[in-house]
Amino acid sequence: MSLPKEVKKLVERFRDNRDVYCSSAYNEAQARHEFIDPLVREKALIQRQNDTTDKQIDQLVYELYGRPTRKSASSRRQRSEC
């Protein structure tokens, strides 16, 4: 899987302006706004895409082999939280 465009842009921006971002004038709030929050959003998007793909694979396995699909991670978590 290749990096999403947004992540590549963030990495390039950091690389191009590393001196500014590593200076004492650049603070945590700026880092959160410019890098951390966008990376967290991208991570969530990738996770949703992976979850969707996992469900599609499970469904295909069921259709091909007529077997129940393995329990998804979310259903295992729900059961253990009870």
Buried (B, 14 or more C-beta within 10 A) or exposed (E): EEEBEEBEEBEEEBEEEEEEBEEEEBEEEEEEEBBBEBBEEBEEEBEEEEEEEBEEEBEEBEEEEEEEBEEEEEEEEEEEEE
